[in-house]
Amino acid sequence: MYAEFFGLRELPFNITPDPRFLYLNDCYQEALAALAYGIDARKGFISLIGEAGTGKTTLLRRLLDTLGPSTKTVLLLNPTVSFDEILEHILLELGVPCDGGRKLVLLQRLNEFLIEHTSAGGNVALLIDEAQDLRPDVLEELRLLSNLETAREKILQIVLAGQPELDETLADTGLRQLRQRVTLRIRIRPLSPVEVAAYVRSRLERAGATRGDLFGAAALERVAALTAGIPRLVNVLCDATLLAALAAGTRQVTPALVEEAWNDYATEARLPYIPVTIASPEPPPAPAPEPVEVEEPPAPPVVAAPPSEPEAPAPTVVVPPPPPRAPRAEAAMRVGAAAASPPGAGMGIPVAAAVIAVFAVALSVLSVRQEWIDLDVADDGRATASASAPGLAAVIEATAAEPPPAPAEGTEQATAVASDGVSSAEAAALIDEFRAAYEARDADRLVQLFAPDASENGVRGVEAIASSYRDRFPRFTEVRYAMPRFSIEAQGARVDVRGPFVISYRETAGATGEIRGQAEWALERRAGRARIVALNYRLDPQS
């Protein structure tokens, strides 16, 4: 409709996965190269993970154009079918007759074709899009399908492309054999603000635009902020904005037109809003006079701003939802605006709660004896032992694979904790991995450190925790931790870690902020590995 008005050969922002319009930034180039390598090198199973709308389907279609003629490919776009239907689809795409045969016969025909094609120097790749929708029983049969191989190489390569939920499915213990066979794990991320601007200009040029200033710098900044760098949302917003510009009779896109188009889209899309609840924590129970077996603690309270006086509990505050036209993506970006309002102004409780819900503080090092230990923290966030804890630095640097040191006389209780619960070396490795995942803002890697029934500030279950991180991590571009001191205490099979923290962060909109408070962790051994079972925060009243 607006192509002629702006001098374009075709519409530039269709949401169909057209490989001609693929924007090859560093992330997509690396993903494309890794996919081609995994297939050519016969790696078997390959996973491609990315949020909805980040271009996985377009990348797969571009891959089909780049593979050599000796590689036969089968693209499955609708995985919500049975394995028998997938098998028939593969045979039909490869030109192998499937009439009159039952499952075992069809598998034999496929095996014969694969061996014959491989002997002639060929290769076969099965590309499954939206793989997060595959049922576990279908995934297990696909694993068995990958057993079709020669003594030296895989004769069928399988690419599983899906949203982060695919990682959660593969994390199931019942699919551990499949998970072990995924030899290449490729991830694609949303676009940065600079990449959003390049992406928009690239699509306009491919559509025949002769002007480079159709979208001004300020308009592109709003597009990046509102869409959080999701290419599909960028396409939808830019298409609607050009239509609005046509209606207004202007050939220059302004931030106001972008806002108008986004508000119309967000209202129609009915983007959800999840309020944040803030309540005061219950006081901890008094310590037992002598060591006793510790029972599972009750569900932890949600994030709290501690009261100024112990006997006066802080009131519960519920953050009200934004106005009806405020979209979810914009609400995410406006957190920074509230944090950076007048210079010197304190951060409001709602903003602090939103930030602290994202950035749990990775505290480090555990003691197998029930005593407090002071630690110093370097600029990179790693803990080192202070002079008051000689020899602890060696424990910090130990890996989870190293056995605990032999106990001295009179340390029977400490030995029991180290053997039945979480050892100091395992805990140090877990906390360090947690810290690294946070600094990388890698939600998928982070949630693997939680137990399935873990809780975080009242959010219970690893799936709910994962969803919270994935929703909020894109709001931030940089995070730094400062840990002046922290301590640990062994409680039978559980290890408690406590300490003050300071989190400095920068949001995608450019605003910076700082959060202070107290972090409390509980670690336990689950399925043979140390895991986080509870994580809670208490904000400093002045934060």
C-alpha positions as CSV (number, residue, x, y, z in Angstrom):
1,M,0.0,0.0,0.0
2,Y,2.8,2.5,0.9
3,A,5.5,1.1,-1.4
4,E,4.9,3.5,-4.2
5,F,4.6,6.5,-1.9
6,F,8.1,5.8,-0.4
7,G,9.6,4.7,-3.8
8,L,10.0,1.0,-2.8
9,R,9.9,-2.0,-5.2
10,E,8.3,-4.2,-2.6
11,L,7.2,-4.1,1.0
12,P,10.3,-4.3,3.2
13,F,8.9,-5.5,6.5
14,N,6.9,-8.6,5.8
15,I,7.1,-11.1,8.6
16,T,7.5,-14.1,6.2
17,P,10.9,-15.8,6.6
18,D,12.3,-14.6,3.3
19,P,16.1,-15.4,3.2
20,R,16.7,-12.5,0.8
21,F,16.1,-10.1,3.7
22,L,18.2,-11.9,6.2
23,Y,20.3,-9.4,8.1
24,L,23.7,-11.1,8.8
25,N,25.2,-9.5,11.9
26,D,28.0,-11.3,13.7
27,C,25.5,-13.5,15.7
28,Y,23.7,-14.7,12.6
29,Q,26.8,-15.3,10.6
30,E,28.3,-17.4,13.4
31,A,25.1,-19.4,13.8
32,L,24.8,-20.0,10.0
33,A,28.5,-21.1,9.9
34,A,28.0,-23.4,12.9
35,L,24.9,-25.0,11.4
36,A,26.7,-25.6,8.1
37,Y,29.7,-27.0,9.9
38,G,27.6,-29.3,12.1
39,I,25.9,-30.8,9.0
40,D,29.0,-31.1,6.8
41,A,31.0,-32.6,9.7
42,R,28.2,-35.1,10.4
43,K,27.8,-34.1,14.1
44,G,24.4,-35.9,14.5
45,F,22.1,-33.7,16.7
46,I,22.4,-29.9,16.6
47,S,20.3,-27.5,18.6
48,L,19.4,-23.9,17.5
49,I,17.8,-21.9,20.4
50,G,16.4,-18.4,20.2
51,E,13.4,-16.4,21.5
52,A,10.3,-16.2,19.5
53,G,10.7,-13.8,16.6
54,T,14.5,-13.8,16.5
55,G,14.8,-15.3,13.0
56,K,15.3,-19.0,13.4
57,T,13.1,-20.0,10.5
58,T,14.7,-17.4,8.2
59,L,18.1,-18.8,9.2
60,L,17.0,-22.3,8.4
61,R,15.8,-21.3,5.0
62,R,19.0,-19.5,4.3
63,L,20.9,-22.6,5.4
64,L,19.0,-24.6,2.7
65,D,20.3,-22.2,0.1
66,T,23.9,-22.6,1.2
67,L,24.3,-26.4,1.6
68,G,26.0,-28.2,-1.3
69,P,24.0,-30.3,-3.8
70,S,25.3,-33.5,-2.3
71,T,23.4,-32.8,0.9
72,K,19.7,-33.7,0.8
73,T,17.5,-31.8,3.2
74,V,14.1,-32.3,4.8
75,L,12.5,-29.3,6.4
76,L,9.7,-30.0,9.0
77,L,7.7,-26.9,9.9
78,N,4.9,-28.5,11.9
79,P,6.3,-30.9,14.6
80,T,3.0,-31.4,16.4
81,V,2.6,-34.8,14.8
82,S,3.5,-38.4,15.7
83,F,6.8,-40.0,14.9
84,D,5.2,-42.2,12.3
85,E,4.0,-39.2,10.4
86,I,7.4,-37.6,10.6
87,L,9.0,-40.8,9.3
88,E,6.6,-40.8,6.3
89,H,7.3,-37.1,5.6
90,I,11.1,-37.8,5.6
91,L,10.7,-40.7,3.1
92,L,8.4,-38.7,0.8
93,E,10.8,-35.8,0.8
94,L,13.7,-38.1,0.0
95,G,11.8,-39.8,-2.8
96,V,11.6,-43.2,-1.0
97,P,8.3,-45.1,-1.4
98,C,6.4,-45.5,1.9
99,D,3.2,-47.2,0.6
100,G,2.3,-50.6,2.1
101,G,4.9,-50.6,4.8
102,R,4.6,-50.6,8.6
103,K,7.0,-48.7,10.9
104,L,9.8,-51.3,10.9
105,V,9.7,-51.7,7.1
106,L,9.8,-47.9,6.7
107,L,12.8,-47.6,9.0
108,Q,14.6,-50.3,7.0
109,R,13.9,-48.4,3.8
110,L,15.2,-45.2,5.2
111,N,18.4,-47.0,6.5
112,E,19.1,-48.5,3.1
113,F,18.7,-45.1,1.4
114,L,20.9,-43.3,3.9
115,I,23.7,-45.9,3.6
116,E,23.5,-45.9,-0.2
117,H,23.5,-42.1,-0.4
118,T,26.4,-41.8,2.1
119,S,28.4,-44.4,0.1
120,A,28.0,-42.1,-2.9
121,G,29.5,-39.2,-1.0
122,G,26.2,-37.6,0.0
123,N,24.7,-36.4,3.3
124,V,21.1,-36.0,4.6
125,A,19.9,-33.4,7.1
126,L,16.5,-33.2,8.9
127,L,15.7,-29.6,10.0
128,I,12.9,-29.4,12.5
129,D,11.5,-25.9,13.2
130,E,9.5,-25.1,16.3
131,A,11.1,-28.1,18.0
132,Q,9.9,-27.0,21.4
133,D,6.5,-28.4,20.4
134,L,7.9,-32.0,19.9
135,R,6.5,-34.4,22.5
136,P,9.0,-36.2,24.7
137,D,8.1,-39.6,23.1
138,V,8.7,-38.2,19.6
139,L,12.1,-36.8,20.7
140,E,13.0,-40.2,22.1
141,E,12.2,-41.9,18.8
142,L,14.2,-39.3,16.9
143,R,17.1,-40.2,19.1
144,L,16.7,-43.8,18.1
145,L,16.5,-42.6,14.5
146,S,19.9,-41.1,14.9
147,N,21.2,-44.6,15.6
148,L,21.1,-45.2,11.8
149,E,24.8,-44.8,11.3
150,T,27.9,-46.6,9.9
151,A,30.8,-47.7,12.0
152,R,32.6,-44.4,11.2
153,E,30.1,-41.6,10.8
154,K,26.5,-40.4,11.3
155,I,24.4,-40.8,8.1
156,L,21.5,-38.5,9.3
157,Q,22.0,-35.1,10.8
158,I,19.1,-33.6,12.8
159,V,18.8,-29.9,13.6
160,L,16.3,-29.0,16.4
161,A,15.4,-25.3,16.1
162,G,13.2,-23.9,18.8
163,Q,12.5,-21.5,21.6
164,P,14.2,-21.7,25.0
165,E,11.4,-24.1,26.2
166,L,13.3,-26.7,24.1
167,D,16.2,-26.5,26.5
168,E,13.8,-27.2,29.4
169,T,12.4,-30.2,27.6
170,L,15.9,-31.6,26.9
171,A,16.8,-31.1,30.6
172,D,14.3,-33.8,31.6
173,T,16.2,-36.8,33.0
174,G,14.1,-39.1,30.7
175,L,15.8,-37.4,27.7
176,R,19.3,-37.4,29.0
177,Q,20.5,-39.8,26.3
178,L,19.3,-37.4,23.6
179,R,20.7,-34.4,25.5
180,Q,24.2,-36.1,25.5
181,R,24.0,-36.5,21.7
182,V,23.5,-32.8,21.0
183,T,27.1,-32.1,20.0
184,L,26.5,-28.5,18.9
185,R,24.4,-26.0,20.8
186,I,23.8,-22.7,18.9
187,R,22.1,-19.6,20.3
188,I,20.8,-16.5,18.7
189,R,20.1,-13.3,20.6
190,P,17.9,-10.2,20.1
191,L,19.4,-7.3,18.2
192,S,21.2,-4.5,20.0
193,P,20.0,-0.9,19.4
194,V,22.8,-0.3,16.9
195,E,21.9,-3.6,15.1
196,V,18.2,-2.6,15.0
197,A,19.1,0.5,13.1
198,A,21.3,-1.4,10.6
199,Y,18.6,-4.1,10.3
200,V,15.9,-1.5,9.4
201,R,18.2,0.2,6.8
202,S,19.2,-3.1,5.4
203,R,15.6,-4.2,4.7
204,L,14.8,-0.8,3.2
205,E,17.7,-1.0,0.8
206,R,16.8,-4.5,-0.3
207,A,13.3,-3.3,-1.0
208,G,14.7,-0.5,-3.2
209,A,14.8,2.5,-1.0
210,T,17.0,5.3,-2.4
211,R,16.8,7.5,0.8
212,G,18.8,6.5,3.8
213,D,17.0,8.9,6.2
214,L,13.5,7.5,5.9
215,F,13.8,6.5,9.6
216,G,15.7,9.1,11.6
217,A,18.1,8.3,14.4
218,A,15.6,9.2,17.1
219,A,12.9,7.1,15.5
220,L,15.2,4.1,15.2
221,E,16.1,4.5,18.9
222,R,12.4,4.2,19.8
223,V,11.9,1.2,17.5
224,A,14.8,-0.6,19.3
225,A,13.6,0.4,22.8
226,L,9.9,-0.7,22.2
227,T,10.7,-4.0,20.5
228,A,13.6,-5.0,22.7
229,G,15.5,-6.0,19.5
230,I,13.1,-8.8,18.4
231,P,13.3,-8.8,14.6
232,R,9.7,-9.9,14.1
233,L,8.4,-7.1,16.3
234,V,10.7,-4.7,14.5
235,N,9.1,-5.7,11.2
236,V,5.5,-5.3,12.6
237,L,6.3,-1.9,14.2
238,C,8.1,-0.5,11.1
239,D,5.4,-1.7,8.7
240,A,2.7,-0.1,10.9
241,T,4.8,3.1,11.2
242,L,5.2,3.5,7.4
243,L,1.5,3.1,7.0
244,A,0.9,5.8,9.6
245,A,3.4,8.0,7.8
246,L,1.4,7.5,4.6
247,A,-1.8,8.4,6.3
248,A,-0.1,11.6,7.7
249,G,1.3,12.4,4.2
250,T,4.9,12.6,5.4
251,R,8.0,10.9,4.0
252,Q,10.0,11.2,7.2
253,V,9.3,8.8,10.1
254,T,9.3,10.6,13.5
255,P,9.5,9.1,17.0
256,A,5.9,10.3,17.5
257,L,4.7,8.1,14.6
258,V,6.6,5.2,16.0
259,E,4.9,5.7,19.4
260,E,1.5,6.0,17.8
261,A,1.9,2.8,15.8
262,W,3.3,0.8,18.7
263,N,0.4,1.9,21.1
264,D,-2.1,0.7,18.5
265,Y,-0.3,-2.6,18.1
266,A,0.2,-3.2,21.8
267,T,-3.4,-2.4,22.6
268,E,-4.7,-4.9,20.0
269,A,-2.1,-7.5,21.0
270,R,-3.3,-7.3,24.6
271,L,0.2,-7.7,26.0
272,P,0.1,-8.9,29.6
273,Y,1.4,-7.1,32.7
274,I,2.6,-8.8,35.8
275,P,2.6,-6.6,38.9
276,V,5.4,-6.9,41.5
277,T,4.4,-7.6,45.2
278,I,6.6,-6.4,48.0
279,A,6.2,-7.6,51.6
280,S,8.3,-7.8,54.7
281,P,10.0,-11.0,55.6
282,E,9.3,-13.0,58.7
283,P,12.0,-12.9,61.3
284,P,14.4,-15.9,61.2
285,P,14.0,-18.5,63.9
286,A,16.4,-18.5,66.9
287,P,19.4,-20.8,66.4
288,A,19.2,-24.2,68.3
289,P,21.5,-24.5,71.3
290,E,23.2,-27.6,69.9
291,P,23.4,-29.2,66.4
292,V,20.1,-30.9,65.4
293,E,18.7,-32.1,62.1
294,V,17.3,-29.2,60.1
295,E,13.9,-29.7,58.4
296,E,13.0,-28.2,55.0
297,P,12.3,-24.5,55.6
298,P,8.9,-23.1,54.7
299,A,8.3,-21.2,51.5
300,P,10.4,-18.0,51.6
301,P,8.8,-14.6,51.6
302,V,8.9,-12.3,48.6
303,V,11.3,-9.4,48.2
304,A,11.1,-7.0,51.1
305,A,12.2,-3.6,52.2
306,P,13.2,-4.2,55.8
307,P,11.3,-2.1,58.4
308,S,13.1,0.6,60.3
309,E,12.1,-0.9,63.6
310,P,12.1,-4.7,64.3
311,E,8.6,-4.7,65.9
312,A,6.9,-2.6,63.1
313,P,6.5,-4.8,60.0
314,A,6.6,-3.0,56.6
315,P,3.3,-2.8,54.8
316,T,2.6,-4.8,51.7
317,V,2.8,-2.7,48.5
318,V,1.4,-3.8,45.1
319,V,2.7,-1.9,42.1
320,P,-0.4,-0.9,40.0
321,P,-0.5,-1.9,36.3
322,P,0.4,0.7,33.7
323,P,-2.3,2.5,31.6
324,P,-4.1,0.2,29.1
325,R,-2.1,1.5,26.1
326,A,1.3,0.9,27.6
327,P,2.9,-2.1,25.9
328,R,4.9,-4.7,27.8
329,A,8.2,-4.0,25.9
330,E,7.9,-0.2,26.6
331,A,7.1,-0.9,30.3
332,A,10.4,-2.8,30.4
333,M,12.3,0.1,29.0
334,R,10.6,2.7,31.3
335,V,12.0,1.0,34.4
336,G,15.3,2.9,33.7
337,A,13.5,6.2,33.3
338,A,12.1,5.9,36.8
339,A,15.5,4.9,38.2
340,A,17.2,7.9,36.6
341,S,14.6,10.7,37.2
342,P,16.1,13.7,39.1
343,P,19.8,13.5,40.0
344,G,20.2,12.5,43.6
345,A,16.6,11.2,43.9
346,G,16.3,7.8,45.6
347,M,15.1,4.8,43.7
348,G,11.4,3.9,44.2
349,I,10.4,0.6,45.7
350,P,8.7,-0.7,42.5
351,V,11.8,0.0,40.4
352,A,14.1,-1.6,43.0
353,A,11.8,-4.7,43.2
354,A,11.9,-5.1,39.4
355,V,15.7,-4.9,39.3
356,I,16.3,-7.1,42.3
357,A,13.9,-9.7,40.8
358,V,16.4,-10.0,38.0
359,F,19.8,-9.7,39.6
360,A,20.4,-12.2,42.4
361,V,23.8,-11.8,43.9
362,A,26.3,-14.7,43.3
363,L,27.9,-15.1,46.7
364,S,30.8,-17.5,47.0
365,V,32.6,-20.2,49.0
366,L,31.2,-22.5,51.7
367,S,32.5,-23.8,54.9
368,V,31.9,-27.4,56.1
369,R,32.2,-26.2,59.7
370,Q,29.4,-24.2,61.3
371,E,31.3,-20.9,61.6
372,W,31.4,-17.5,59.9
373,I,34.2,-16.7,57.4
374,D,35.1,-13.2,56.1
375,L,36.0,-13.1,52.4
376,D,37.5,-10.3,50.2
377,V,36.1,-9.9,46.7
378,A,38.2,-8.7,43.8
379,D,37.0,-6.4,41.0
380,D,36.0,-9.3,38.8
381,G,33.6,-10.6,41.5
382,R,35.7,-13.7,42.6
383,A,36.1,-14.3,46.3
384,T,39.5,-14.7,48.0
385,A,40.2,-15.7,51.6
386,S,41.2,-12.9,54.0
387,A,43.9,-13.1,56.5
388,S,41.4,-14.3,59.1
389,A,40.7,-17.5,57.0
390,P,44.2,-19.0,56.2
391,G,44.2,-21.7,53.6
392,L,40.6,-21.0,52.3
393,A,41.8,-19.6,49.0
394,A,42.8,-23.2,48.0
395,V,39.3,-24.4,48.8
396,I,37.8,-21.6,46.6
397,E,40.0,-22.6,43.6
398,A,39.1,-26.3,44.0
399,T,36.7,-27.8,41.5
400,A,33.6,-29.9,42.2
401,A,35.4,-33.0,41.0
402,E,38.1,-32.8,43.7
403,P,37.5,-34.9,46.8
404,P,37.1,-33.1,50.1
405,P,40.2,-33.1,52.4
406,A,40.5,-35.7,55.0
407,P,38.9,-34.6,58.3
408,A,41.0,-33.9,61.4
409,E,40.2,-35.5,64.7
410,G,37.0,-34.1,66.4
411,T,35.4,-33.1,63.0
412,E,33.0,-36.0,62.6
413,Q,30.0,-33.6,62.1
414,A,31.9,-31.6,59.4
415,T,32.8,-34.8,57.6
416,A,29.1,-35.9,57.5
417,V,28.1,-32.6,56.0
418,A,30.8,-32.8,53.3
419,S,29.9,-36.4,52.3
420,D,26.1,-36.2,52.6
421,G,25.5,-32.6,51.7
422,V,27.2,-30.0,49.5
423,S,31.0,-29.8,49.9
424,S,32.8,-26.5,50.0
425,A,34.5,-27.2,46.6
426,E,31.1,-28.0,44.9
427,A,29.5,-25.0,46.4
428,A,32.3,-22.7,45.3
429,A,32.0,-24.1,41.8
430,L,28.2,-23.7,41.7
431,I,28.3,-20.1,43.0
432,D,31.0,-19.1,40.6
433,E,29.1,-20.6,37.7
434,F,26.0,-18.7,38.9
435,R,27.9,-15.4,39.0
436,A,29.4,-16.0,35.5
437,A,25.9,-16.7,34.1
438,Y,24.5,-13.5,35.6
439,E,27.3,-11.3,34.2
440,A,26.6,-12.9,30.8
441,R,22.8,-12.5,31.4
442,D,22.4,-16.1,30.2
443,A,19.0,-17.2,31.6
444,D,19.2,-20.6,30.1
445,R,22.5,-21.4,31.7
446,L,21.5,-19.8,34.9
447,V,18.3,-21.8,35.6
448,Q,20.1,-25.1,35.1
449,L,21.7,-24.4,38.5
450,F,18.4,-24.4,40.3
451,A,16.6,-27.5,41.7
452,P,13.3,-28.3,40.0
453,D,11.3,-27.3,43.1
454,A,13.5,-24.2,43.9
455,S,12.0,-20.9,45.0
456,E,13.2,-17.4,44.5
457,N,11.4,-14.5,46.3
458,G,8.2,-16.4,46.5
459,V,8.3,-17.6,42.9
460,R,8.3,-21.4,43.1
461,G,9.4,-23.9,40.5
462,V,12.3,-23.7,38.0
463,E,10.1,-23.0,35.1
464,A,8.5,-20.0,36.7
465,I,12.0,-18.7,37.7
466,A,13.3,-19.2,34.2
467,S,10.4,-17.3,32.7
468,S,11.1,-14.4,35.1
469,Y,14.8,-14.2,34.0
470,R,14.0,-14.5,30.3
471,D,11.5,-11.6,30.6
472,R,13.8,-9.3,32.4
473,F,17.4,-9.9,31.3
474,P,16.9,-8.1,27.9
475,R,16.3,-4.9,29.9
476,F,20.0,-4.7,30.9
477,T,23.2,-4.3,29.0
478,E,25.7,-4.4,31.9
479,V,25.8,-5.8,35.5
480,R,28.5,-5.6,38.1
481,Y,28.7,-7.1,41.6
482,A,30.4,-5.8,44.7
483,M,30.7,-8.1,47.7
484,P,32.4,-6.5,50.7
485,R,31.9,-9.6,52.8
486,F,29.7,-12.7,53.2
487,S,29.5,-15.8,55.2
488,I,28.3,-19.4,55.1
489,E,26.8,-21.9,57.6
490,A,26.3,-25.6,57.2
491,Q,22.9,-26.9,58.3
492,G,23.1,-30.7,57.9
493,A,22.6,-31.5,54.3
494,R,21.8,-27.8,53.5
495,V,24.3,-25.0,53.3
496,D,23.2,-21.4,53.9
497,V,25.0,-18.5,52.4
498,R,24.4,-14.9,53.5
499,G,25.9,-11.5,52.8
500,P,25.5,-7.9,51.8
501,F,25.6,-7.0,48.2
502,V,25.7,-3.9,45.9
503,I,24.5,-4.4,42.3
504,S,25.4,-1.7,39.7
505,Y,23.6,-2.0,36.4
506,R,23.0,-0.3,33.1
507,E,19.7,-0.6,31.2
508,T,19.2,-0.8,27.5
509,A,17.7,2.7,27.5
510,G,21.0,4.0,29.0
511,A,19.9,4.6,32.6
512,T,22.1,3.3,35.4
513,G,21.3,2.3,38.9
514,E,22.4,0.6,42.1
515,I,20.7,-1.8,44.5
516,R,21.9,-2.7,48.0
517,G,20.7,-5.3,50.5
518,Q,21.1,-8.8,52.0
519,A,21.1,-12.0,49.9
520,E,20.3,-15.4,51.4
521,W,20.9,-18.7,49.6
522,A,20.2,-22.3,50.4
523,L,22.1,-25.1,48.6
524,E,21.4,-28.8,48.6
525,R,22.6,-31.9,46.7
526,R,20.0,-33.0,44.2
527,A,20.5,-36.0,41.8
528,G,24.1,-36.1,42.8
529,R,24.9,-32.4,42.1
530,A,24.8,-29.2,44.1
531,R,21.8,-27.1,43.3
532,I,20.1,-23.9,44.5
533,V,16.9,-24.7,46.4
534,A,16.1,-21.2,47.7
535,L,17.2,-17.6,47.0
536,N,15.8,-14.6,48.8
537,Y,16.7,-10.9,49.1
538,R,16.1,-8.2,51.6
539,L,16.5,-4.6,50.4
540,D,18.4,-2.0,52.4
541,P,16.0,0.7,53.6
542,Q,18.1,3.3,52.0
543,S,18.4,1.5,48.6
